[in-house]
């Protein structure tokens, strides 16, 4: 049996047409765009902007966002072509199955667990931290941290974590919503998206009048820029190639690139789109365009309100609130609203990540590569409810009992690997089936997919060695599962009756 046996496009398209037995088609183009925005705009907008501006790009972080958006657009165009051809849940996993075979598809499906499941766990831990800040730290340390964490309070009393209860709470609420239905989840997501986008727009509108041209001059950090004070009292130097000028802009692009991750989750909902051939490209590319515009405007205002060097000391989640409280007198309420926007952003990211993971599992299970429990649909809601419950247990165990720092950049590696193989898949399918009807066509093939592969591979290589090693170990575990279970249970394995010799063969 070949490791690279492929699932025929005819089989995939027949699955897509079978709307009676499969997932319920309830999502329109607007819902899909909202899902994309929900997955993309998280804390990345508030955290990555300041980190890139303060340490590398300065006011030119706007250019960093544009470069990162172009890199994402290469992959986004490839996703849009596949999603219009193969409107099946499963995203990159399904596309790889049709173009590169079963083993590659399995590797992608296993890698997507890093993006979606571990991503949801990590974000839920961050959600817990921000909720505690919003309520003034009133949640006891023991019930908002894992058993592996401890800290001294102001009275030098040591506190040890027991379980991160708020993280489990948000995961449970979103899991119950996803079981109830995709349409209901999409409506809640749209409300969350409206709230966080509204707060971003208010910051842009109010902050515009506080922008000082001197903060944007010079636009790129000069090589002789004075060192910036860091939180530990030492000084940060801008003399390195990637700490100023165009080198800094490129480094900034690598930092903010991950603020765009999430648009690919739209493709996991292809089997629930009303008109996938038209709506999927609009959902993927529309959410990318809207988020890019918001990112550029937001970063322009933020670096105009406060000098970029301030963000070396007041970085991460405190950056936007710091700029508002320090340079926008009388708008303290806006700083509090930003925290609410971040919480809303986290909530929608968790929702889309859990939804995406359950749809990938649903498709892998339908193909026989995972047990049938992952493709069992609720008799009334027609959602993969058992998969959602199992995911809650797995993701909840991570979120409730493991520190958030453990996941590291593993989610990014899973995403980027999927991007690379989707871009490669477009090239392969153009060669193997050039006459296939493509409702949406990626322009300038193979140039666009090749550029997408180069950008994403460079991002993977730039990640820390320990993260790459962890990803390799995860893939090794995945291969054990594949050869131990999936390969034997695949729907592509011919029935035993077709393999055993028939009596007529001996006549």
Number of C-alpha atoms within 10 A of each C-alpha: 9 10 12 14 17 18 20 12 16 11 10 18 14 11 16 19 13 11 13 9 10 17 24 18 18 16 23 20 20 16 21 30 25 25 30 31 32 35 29 28 31 27 23 24 25 27 19 24 34 32 26 31 33 29 26 33 32 34 28 27 33 27 20 30 28 18 19 22 23 18 22 23 19 23 29 24 24 28 29 27 21 30 32 24 21 26 27 29 27 27 31 29 28 29 29 28 24 22 27 21 20 27 21 19 24 24 20 26 27 23 25 29 23 22 25 27 24 27 25 28 29 24 23 30 31 20 23 24 19 19 21 17 13 15 9 9 13 10 16 11 20 18 17 25 28 23 17 12 17 15 13 10 10 7 6 8 8 10 15 16 19 18 22 27 21 23 28 24 15 19 26 17 11 22 21 15 17 25 22 17 19 22 18 14 23 25 15 16 25 20 16 21 26 17 17 25 20 13 19 22 15 15 21 18 14 14 21 17 12 17 19 15 12 12 18 21 13 12 17 21 29 17 14 10 13 14 14 19 17 16 10 7 9 10 14 17 16 23 16 12 13 17 27 26 21 19 17 27 28 23 21 33 27 21 21 28 24 21 25 26 22 26 28 27 31 33 31 28 28 29 28 25 27 16 17 28 21 17 23 32 28 19 28 29 22 21 26 25 14 13 23 21 14 17 25 20 17 23 26 22 23 28 29 23 25 25 19 26 26 20 27 23 20 20 24 17 20 16 23 26 21 18 22 24 15 14 14 20 10 10 16 14 11 19 19 13 19 21 23 18 25 25 25 25 28 29 25 30 30 28 25 30 27 28 27 27 26 30 30 29 29 28 22 26 22 18 20 20 23 21 17 16 16 24 25 17 19 14 9 8 15 18 25 25 24 19 24 25 18 14 21 22 15 14 23 26 15 25 30 26 22 21 18 20 9 12 18 17 21 23 24 23 24 24 25 25 20 27 27 22 25 31 28 21 23 26 20 16 17 14 10 11 10 10 9 11 10 15 15 19 17 22 13 8 14 15 13 20 28 18 17 26 23 12 21 25 16 12 18 18 11 11 15 11 10 12 19 17 12 15 19 12 12 16 17 13 12 17 17 11 16 21 12 11 15 22 21 14 16 18 15 16 14 10 9 8 8 8 9 8 10 10 7 6 6 6 5
